[in-house]
């Protein structure tokens, strides 16, 4: 392979390189808070960018925007450069695109309800097995009736529609319980309050916009502003998992390449696996195992190796382990677990060294050119060439406004979908009442001829309004006709009120 493309990540007794064609074999960056995980992530990302590999990462703490600028000399940086004898080190920034679900710190990033699907939405809404089954049924009813589910109001309307017509769907789809419908609606209101209305809609994210390079051939580093998104951890984890699954489903098989087409960093990875149902864990394991054939590498970033299930952990070939603290029995178990996952080095007591590592120092093991884990080495991670820490807000806004994507995702589109269709149906039912039954009319008998009686002048009672005269030629309603009209008006107004409350009421209720 081309030795110039090897990515120098750390240096101890020897230089430790990440091989580009092994970057799609996935990786793991772990360590306690403040031990240097973010800098390790930054160094790997900017090195991949320089060889033309686009990157996606979530900025949980808000300090990765510095990748867009060249770094500056500081005492700590210069000390690290001299310590590692990096003679050709030069500060340099990377091409960056900023994204934000809320549209405040980057291009708005959205998906649709249909693209997210019932499995991930069930996890996002924290539904139990029965409720998730009802949600799947609602999706099936929408698909069979050609109703598009694009945003939250579409899903709320569709759930309401399924609940109102549960008896009609039972034979074909199964039972729809009122309790499950109510639970789903309450969960949707909670998601709306957390900002979920910003997450769903159009234009939906085109993942091809991630896979770009600049004029120098540097890969685009896509940074998702996640400091606000992290206030709803399940929304954060589910959205990133959706992106990963979309990459898996949309990208073609490419086999083994000299370098990945995209590398995906999943920070705070423990949120992905916390309380995940077995069906979802199986899907995650499948995606991680097979997505490397699509040319996509995935790096999980978390504090504790125990945060990642064994089935996934075994597929992460490139490892950077920063210091761990063993204050509790679980911490001690994590240290032993981390130590046993490395290829042993006779010169190191790995379990002991993990607790002695300095900030920026790590135990490193990368895959060699045959795909085998390298012997674990104790080393210092190289300093990043880009700025450590965030850039000013004005600089971020300038990068966003200069992007070729600016203006496309900023204009939201709300086309006709399930909400509008169901609303039109409900309005039509109210405005066009069913005609009254047409009973045969029996003509009255012919009256006997009578002599006209003399006209008498009548006067209204004092204080009363004069009564309007009946139009000529209009016969007086019989008792039966008056009763029938009164009943029809009563039934019609009652049905109208029920339709408005049952369908339009919940749809138009909106935000609490």
C-alpha positions as CSV (number, residue, x, y, z in Angstrom):
1,X,0.0,0.0,0.0
2,X,1.0,3.7,-0.3
3,X,3.1,4.3,2.8
4,X,2.5,8.1,2.4
5,X,-1.2,7.6,3.2
6,X,-0.6,6.0,6.6
7,X,-2.1,8.2,9.3
8,X,0.2,9.0,12.2
9,X,-2.1,9.1,15.3
10,X,0.2,8.5,18.2
11,X,3.8,7.9,19.1
12,X,5.5,6.0,21.9
13,X,8.5,3.8,21.6
14,X,7.4,3.6,17.9
15,X,5.1,5.4,15.6
16,X,1.5,4.2,15.5
17,X,-0.4,4.5,12.2
18,X,-4.0,4.0,11.3
19,X,-4.1,2.4,7.9
20,X,-6.8,3.9,5.7
21,X,-7.9,0.7,4.1
22,X,-8.5,-0.7,7.7
23,X,-10.5,2.3,8.8
24,X,-13.7,0.7,7.7
25,X,-13.0,-2.1,10.2
26,X,-14.4,0.3,12.8
27,X,-12.9,1.5,16.0
28,X,-13.4,2.4,19.7
29,X,-12.1,5.4,21.7
30,X,-12.7,5.1,25.4
31,X,-11.6,6.8,28.6
32,X,-12.8,8.8,31.6
33,X,-13.9,12.4,31.3
34,X,-11.0,14.8,30.7
35,X,-8.5,12.2,29.6
36,X,-8.2,13.3,25.9
37,X,-10.9,11.4,23.9
38,X,-12.1,14.5,22.1
39,X,-8.6,15.4,20.9
40,X,-8.0,11.8,19.7
41,X,-11.2,12.0,17.7
42,X,-10.1,15.4,16.3
43,X,-6.7,14.0,15.2
44,X,-8.2,11.0,13.5
45,X,-10.9,13.1,11.7
46,X,-8.4,15.7,10.4
47,X,-6.0,13.0,9.2
48,X,-8.8,11.2,7.3
49,X,-9.9,14.5,5.8
50,X,-6.4,15.2,4.4
51,X,-6.5,12.0,2.4
52,X,-9.9,12.8,0.9
53,X,-12.2,10.8,3.3
54,X,-15.3,12.7,4.4
55,X,-16.2,12.4,8.1
56,X,-19.4,12.8,10.2
57,X,-19.3,13.5,13.9
58,X,-21.6,14.8,16.6
59,X,-20.3,17.8,18.7
60,X,-21.7,16.9,22.1
61,X,-19.7,19.5,24.1
62,X,-19.6,22.2,21.4
63,X,-15.8,22.4,21.0
64,X,-15.2,20.6,17.6
65,X,-15.8,23.6,15.5
66,X,-12.1,24.4,15.8
67,X,-11.5,21.8,13.1
68,X,-12.3,24.6,10.6
69,X,-9.3,26.7,11.6
70,X,-5.5,26.2,11.8
71,X,-4.3,25.7,15.3
72,X,-2.0,28.1,17.1
73,X,1.2,27.5,19.0
74,X,0.8,27.2,22.8
75,X,3.2,25.9,25.5
76,X,1.4,22.6,25.8
77,X,1.2,22.1,22.0
78,X,4.8,23.0,21.4
79,X,5.9,20.7,24.3
80,X,4.0,17.8,22.7
81,X,5.5,18.5,19.3
82,X,9.0,18.5,20.7
83,X,8.4,15.5,22.8
84,X,7.2,13.4,19.8
85,X,9.9,14.9,17.5
86,X,7.3,16.0,14.9
87,X,9.7,17.9,12.6
88,X,7.3,18.5,9.7
89,X,4.3,19.6,11.9
90,X,2.3,22.5,10.4
91,X,-1.0,24.0,11.6
92,X,-3.8,23.6,9.2
93,X,-7.6,23.7,9.1
94,X,-10.1,21.3,7.4
95,X,-13.2,21.9,5.3
96,X,-16.2,21.8,7.6
97,X,-20.0,21.8,7.2
98,X,-22.2,22.5,10.3
99,X,-25.5,20.9,10.9
100,X,-28.2,21.3,13.5
101,X,-31.5,19.7,14.1
102,X,-32.8,23.0,15.5
103,X,-31.4,25.1,12.7
104,X,-29.5,27.4,15.0
105,X,-25.9,26.4,14.7
106,X,-25.9,24.8,11.3
107,X,-27.9,23.8,8.3
108,X,-31.2,22.3,9.4
109,X,-31.1,18.5,9.3
110,X,-34.4,16.6,9.0
111,X,-35.9,13.2,8.2
112,X,-39.4,12.1,7.6
113,X,-41.6,9.9,9.8
114,X,-41.8,7.3,7.0
115,X,-38.0,7.2,6.7
116,X,-37.5,6.8,10.4
117,X,-39.9,3.9,10.5
118,X,-41.9,2.3,13.4
119,X,-39.0,0.4,15.0
120,X,-36.8,3.5,15.6
121,X,-39.8,5.6,16.4
122,X,-41.0,3.1,19.0
123,X,-37.6,3.4,20.7
124,X,-37.7,7.2,20.4
125,X,-41.2,7.4,22.0
126,X,-40.2,4.8,24.7
127,X,-43.1,2.5,23.8
128,X,-43.6,-0.9,25.2
129,X,-43.9,-4.0,23.0
130,X,-47.7,-3.8,22.7
131,X,-47.7,0.0,21.9
132,X,-44.9,-0.5,19.4
133,X,-47.0,-3.1,17.7
134,X,-49.9,-0.7,17.4
135,X,-47.5,1.9,15.9
136,X,-46.4,-0.6,13.3
137,X,-50.0,-1.2,12.5
138,X,-50.6,2.5,12.0
139,X,-47.8,2.7,9.5
140,X,-49.2,-0.3,7.6
141,X,-52.7,1.4,7.4
142,X,-51.1,4.6,6.2
143,X,-49.1,2.7,3.5
144,X,-52.1,0.8,2.3
145,X,-54.2,3.9,2.0
146,X,-51.5,6.0,0.3
147,X,-51.1,8.5,3.1
148,X,-47.7,10.1,3.4
149,X,-46.2,10.4,6.9
150,X,-43.8,13.3,6.8
151,X,-43.9,15.2,10.1
152,X,-45.3,14.8,13.6
153,X,-48.7,16.3,12.8
154,X,-49.1,13.6,10.1
155,X,-48.4,10.8,12.6
156,X,-50.7,12.3,15.2
157,X,-53.5,12.5,12.7
158,X,-52.9,9.0,11.5
159,X,-52.8,7.6,15.0
160,X,-56.1,9.4,15.8
161,X,-57.6,8.1,12.6
162,X,-56.6,4.5,13.4
163,X,-58.1,4.8,16.9
164,X,-61.4,6.3,15.6
165,X,-61.8,3.5,13.1
166,X,-60.3,0.7,15.1
167,X,-63.4,-1.6,14.6
168,X,-63.0,-1.2,10.8
169,X,-59.3,-2.3,10.9
170,X,-59.5,-5.2,13.5
171,X,-60.3,-8.0,11.0
172,X,-57.5,-7.0,8.5
173,X,-54.8,-5.7,10.7
174,X,-55.5,-6.8,14.3
175,X,-56.7,-5.2,17.5
176,X,-56.1,-1.5,18.1
177,X,-56.6,-0.8,21.8
178,X,-57.7,2.7,23.0
179,X,-55.1,2.6,25.8
180,X,-52.2,2.1,23.3
181,X,-53.5,4.9,21.0
182,X,-53.6,7.2,24.1
183,X,-50.1,6.3,25.1
184,X,-48.7,6.9,21.6
185,X,-50.4,10.3,21.5
186,X,-49.0,11.3,24.9
187,X,-45.5,10.3,23.8
188,X,-45.9,12.3,20.6
189,X,-46.8,15.4,22.6
190,X,-43.8,14.9,24.8
191,X,-41.5,14.6,21.8
192,X,-43.1,17.7,20.3
193,X,-42.3,19.6,23.5
194,X,-38.6,18.4,23.2
195,X,-38.3,19.9,19.7
196,X,-39.2,16.8,17.7
197,X,-41.2,18.9,15.3
198,X,-37.9,20.3,14.1
199,X,-36.5,16.8,13.5
200,X,-39.2,15.6,11.1
201,X,-40.2,17.3,7.9
202,X,-38.9,18.2,4.4
203,X,-36.6,18.7,2.7
204,X,-35.2,15.6,4.3
205,X,-31.4,15.1,4.6
206,X,-29.7,13.8,1.5
207,X,-26.8,11.8,2.8
208,X,-24.9,12.3,-0.4
209,X,-24.3,15.9,0.8
210,X,-22.0,14.4,3.5
211,X,-19.8,12.7,1.0
212,X,-18.0,15.7,-0.5
213,X,-14.4,17.0,-1.0
214,X,-13.1,20.6,-1.4
215,X,-10.9,22.0,-4.1
216,X,-7.7,20.6,-2.4
217,X,-9.2,17.1,-2.3
218,X,-9.7,17.3,1.5
219,X,-12.7,15.3,2.7
220,X,-15.6,17.4,4.2
221,X,-15.9,17.1,8.0
222,X,-19.6,17.2,8.9
223,X,-20.2,18.4,12.4
224,X,-23.7,18.0,14.0
225,X,-24.3,20.5,16.8
226,X,-25.5,18.2,19.6
227,X,-25.1,20.2,22.8
228,X,-28.8,21.1,22.7
229,X,-29.9,17.8,21.2
230,X,-28.3,16.0,24.1
231,X,-31.0,17.3,26.4
232,X,-33.2,14.7,24.8
233,X,-30.7,11.7,24.8
234,X,-33.0,9.2,23.1
235,X,-33.7,11.7,20.3
236,X,-29.9,12.1,19.9
237,X,-29.2,8.4,19.8
238,X,-32.1,7.4,17.6
239,X,-31.4,10.1,15.1
240,X,-27.7,9.1,14.8
241,X,-28.8,5.4,14.5
242,X,-31.2,6.4,11.7
243,X,-28.4,8.1,9.8
244,X,-26.2,5.0,10.2
245,X,-28.9,2.7,9.0
246,X,-29.7,5.0,6.1
247,X,-26.1,4.9,5.0
248,X,-26.2,1.1,5.2
249,X,-29.4,0.9,3.1
250,X,-28.6,3.5,0.5
251,X,-24.9,3.1,-0.3
252,X,-23.9,0.4,-2.8
253,X,-21.6,-2.5,-2.0
254,X,-18.0,-1.6,-2.8
255,X,-15.9,-4.3,-1.2
256,X,-12.4,-3.5,0.1
257,X,-11.2,0.0,-0.9
258,X,-7.9,1.8,-0.3
259,X,-9.7,4.2,1.9
260,X,-13.3,4.5,3.3
261,X,-16.0,6.5,1.5
262,X,-17.1,7.9,4.9
263,X,-16.1,7.5,8.5
264,X,-18.9,8.0,11.1
265,X,-18.0,8.9,14.7
266,X,-20.7,8.0,17.3
267,X,-20.0,10.1,20.5
268,X,-21.7,9.2,23.8
269,X,-22.2,5.7,22.3
270,X,-23.7,4.3,25.6
271,X,-26.9,6.2,24.7
272,X,-27.3,4.0,21.7
273,X,-27.5,0.8,23.7
274,X,-29.2,2.0,27.0
275,X,-32.6,0.3,27.3
276,X,-32.6,-0.8,23.7
277,X,-35.0,-3.7,23.0
278,X,-33.5,-6.9,21.6
279,X,-34.9,-6.3,18.1
280,X,-33.1,-3.0,17.9
281,X,-29.8,-4.4,19.3
282,X,-29.9,-7.1,16.6
283,X,-30.4,-4.5,13.9
284,X,-27.5,-2.4,15.3
285,X,-25.2,-5.5,15.3
286,X,-26.2,-6.3,11.8
287,X,-25.6,-2.8,10.5
288,X,-22.1,-2.6,12.2
289,X,-21.1,-6.0,10.8
290,X,-22.2,-5.3,7.2
291,X,-21.7,-1.6,6.7
292,X,-18.0,-1.9,6.2
293,X,-18.7,-3.6,2.8
294,X,-20.3,-0.3,1.8
295,X,-17.1,1.6,2.5
296,X,-18.2,3.1,5.8
297,X,-16.2,3.0,9.0
298,X,-17.8,3.6,12.4
299,X,-15.9,4.7,15.5
300,X,-17.7,4.6,18.9
301,X,-16.6,7.1,21.5
302,X,-17.6,6.5,25.1
303,X,-16.2,6.5,28.7
304,X,-16.4,2.8,29.5
305,X,-15.8,-0.2,27.2
306,X,-18.6,-2.0,29.0
307,X,-21.0,0.5,27.5
308,X,-20.7,-1.4,24.2
309,X,-22.3,-4.9,23.9
310,X,-19.9,-7.8,23.3
311,X,-21.4,-8.5,19.9
312,X,-20.5,-5.0,18.7
313,X,-17.3,-4.7,20.7
314,X,-15.8,-7.7,18.9
315,X,-16.1,-5.9,15.5
316,X,-14.2,-2.8,16.6
317,X,-10.6,-3.5,15.4
318,X,-8.9,-0.1,16.0
319,X,-8.6,0.9,19.7
320,X,-7.5,3.9,21.6
321,X,-7.9,3.5,25.4
322,X,-7.4,6.6,27.6
323,X,-7.1,6.5,31.3
324,X,-9.9,4.8,33.4
325,X,-10.5,5.4,37.1
326,X,-11.3,2.4,39.3
327,X,-13.3,3.8,42.2
328,X,-16.1,1.2,42.2
329,X,-16.4,-2.5,41.6
330,X,-18.0,-1.7,38.2
331,X,-15.0,0.5,37.4
332,X,-12.6,-2.3,38.3
333,X,-14.5,-4.6,36.1
334,X,-14.3,-2.1,33.2
335,X,-10.5,-1.9,33.7
336,X,-10.1,-5.7,33.6
337,X,-12.4,-5.9,30.6
338,X,-10.5,-3.2,28.7
339,X,-7.2,-4.9,29.4
340,X,-8.3,-8.3,28.1
341,X,-9.5,-6.9,24.8
342,X,-6.0,-5.9,23.7
343,X,-3.4,-8.0,22.0
344,X,-0.9,-8.5,25.0
345,X,2.4,-6.7,25.2
346,X,5.0,-8.6,27.4
347,X,6.5,-5.2,28.3
348,X,3.2,-3.8,29.7
349,X,0.9,-4.6,32.6
350,X,-2.1,-3.3,30.7
351,X,-4.5,-3.4,33.7
352,X,-2.1,-1.3,35.8
353,X,-1.1,1.1,33.0
354,X,-4.7,2.0,32.2
355,X,-5.1,3.7,35.6
356,X,-1.7,5.5,35.3
357,X,-2.1,7.2,31.9
358,X,-1.6,10.9,31.7
359,X,-4.0,13.3,29.9
360,X,-3.4,12.8,26.1
361,X,-1.7,9.5,26.7
362,X,-3.4,6.2,25.7
363,X,-3.0,2.5,25.0
364,X,-3.2,2.1,21.2
365,X,-3.8,-0.9,19.0
366,X,-4.5,-0.5,15.3
367,X,-5.1,-3.2,12.7
368,X,-2.1,-4.1,10.6
369,X,-2.1,-4.6,6.8
370,X,-3.3,-8.1,7.2
371,X,-6.3,-7.0,9.4
372,X,-4.8,-8.4,12.6
373,X,-4.8,-6.3,15.8
374,X,-1.4,-4.8,16.6
375,X,0.3,-5.4,19.9
376,X,-0.9,-2.7,22.3
377,X,1.5,0.2,22.9
378,X,1.6,3.0,25.4
379,X,1.8,6.3,23.5
380,X,1.0,10.0,23.4
381,X,-1.6,11.1,20.9
382,X,-0.2,13.6,18.4
383,X,-1.5,17.2,18.7
384,X,-4.1,18.3,16.2
385,X,-3.1,20.6,13.5
386,X,-6.5,22.4,13.8
387,X,-7.6,24.6,16.6
388,X,-8.5,23.0,19.9
389,X,-11.8,24.4,21.2
390,X,-14.7,26.3,19.5
391,X,-14.6,29.1,17.0
392,X,-16.6,32.3,17.6
393,X,-20.2,32.4,16.6
394,X,-19.5,34.9,13.8
395,X,-17.0,32.6,12.2
396,X,-19.4,29.7,12.4
397,X,-22.1,31.8,10.7
398,X,-19.7,32.8,7.9
399,X,-18.9,29.2,7.2
400,X,-22.6,28.3,7.1
401,X,-23.4,31.2,4.7
402,X,-20.5,30.4,2.4
403,X,-21.6,26.7,2.0
404,X,-22.9,25.5,-1.3
405,X,-25.8,23.9,0.7
406,X,-26.9,27.2,2.2
407,X,-30.5,28.0,1.4
408,X,-31.6,24.5,0.4
409,X,-32.3,23.0,3.9
410,X,-33.1,26.4,5.4
411,X,-36.4,26.5,3.4
412,X,-38.9,24.1,5.0
413,X,-41.5,22.5,2.7
414,X,-45.0,21.3,3.9
415,X,-46.6,19.5,1.1
416,X,-49.9,17.6,1.2
417,X,-49.6,14.5,3.4
418,X,-51.7,12.5,5.8
419,X,-52.6,15.4,8.0
420,X,-54.1,17.5,5.1
421,X,-55.9,14.5,3.5
422,X,-57.5,13.4,6.8
423,X,-58.4,17.0,7.6
424,X,-60.1,17.4,4.2
425,X,-62.1,14.2,4.8
426,X,-63.2,15.3,8.2
427,X,-64.3,18.8,6.9
428,X,-66.2,17.1,4.0
429,X,-68.1,14.9,6.5
430,X,-69.2,18.0,8.5
431,X,-70.2,20.2,5.5
432,X,-72.1,17.5,3.6
433,X,-74.6,15.8,5.9
434,X,-76.3,12.7,4.9
435,X,-79.7,13.3,3.2
436,X,-82.9,12.5,5.2
437,X,-84.8,9.4,4.2
438,X,-87.4,10.1,1.5
439,X,-90.7,8.8,2.9
440,X,-93.8,8.7,0.6
441,X,-96.0,11.7,1.2
442,X,-99.8,10.9,1.6
443,X,-101.9,13.8,0.2
444,X,-104.5,15.2,2.6
445,X,-108.2,14.7,1.8
446,X,-110.0,17.3,-0.2
447,X,-111.6,19.8,2.2
448,X,-115.3,20.6,2.1
449,X,-116.1,23.9,0.5
450,X,-116.8,26.6,3.0
451,X,-118.1,30.1,2.8
452,X,-115.5,32.8,3.5
453,X,-115.8,34.3,7.0
454,X,-115.7,38.0,7.4
455,X,-112.2,39.5,8.0
456,X,-111.4,40.5,11.6
457,X,-108.7,42.9,12.4
458,X,-106.4,41.8,15.2
459,X,-103.9,43.8,17.2
460,X,-100.6,42.5,18.9
461,X,-100.5,42.4,22.6
462,X,-98.8,45.4,24.3
463,X,-95.0,45.0,24.3
464,X,-94.8,42.1,21.8
465,X,-93.2,42.1,18.4
466,X,-95.5,41.6,15.3
467,X,-95.3,38.0,13.9
468,X,-94.1,37.7,10.3
469,X,-96.7,36.6,7.8
470,X,-96.3,33.1,6.3
471,X,-95.3,33.4,2.6
472,X,-98.3,32.8,0.4
473,X,-98.7,29.3,-1.0
474,X,-96.6,27.6,1.7
475,X,-98.6,25.1,3.7
476,X,-98.2,24.9,7.5
477,X,-95.9,22.0,8.7
478,X,-97.8,19.1,10.1
479,X,-96.9,17.9,13.6
480,X,-95.0,14.9,12.2
481,X,-92.9,17.1,9.9
482,X,-92.0,19.5,12.7
483,X,-90.9,16.7,14.9
484,X,-88.8,15.1,12.1
485,X,-87.0,18.4,11.2
486,X,-86.2,19.0,14.9
487,X,-84.7,15.6,15.3
488,X,-82.7,15.9,12.1
489,X,-81.2,19.2,13.2
490,X,-80.3,17.8,16.7
491,X,-78.6,14.6,15.2
492,X,-76.8,16.6,12.6
493,X,-75.3,19.1,15.1
494,X,-74.3,16.3,17.5
495,X,-72.5,14.3,14.8
496,X,-70.7,17.5,13.6
497,X,-69.5,18.3,17.1
498,X,-68.2,14.7,17.6
499,X,-66.3,14.7,14.3
500,X,-64.6,18.1,15.1
501,X,-63.6,16.9,18.5
502,X,-62.5,13.4,17.5
503,X,-60.4,14.3,14.4
504,X,-59.8,17.9,14.0
505,X,-59.5,18.6,17.7
506,X,-56.5,16.5,18.2
507,X,-54.9,17.5,14.9
508,X,-55.3,21.2,15.4
509,X,-54.4,21.1,19.0
510,X,-50.7,21.5,18.2
511,X,-48.2,22.4,20.8
512,X,-49.3,22.4,24.5
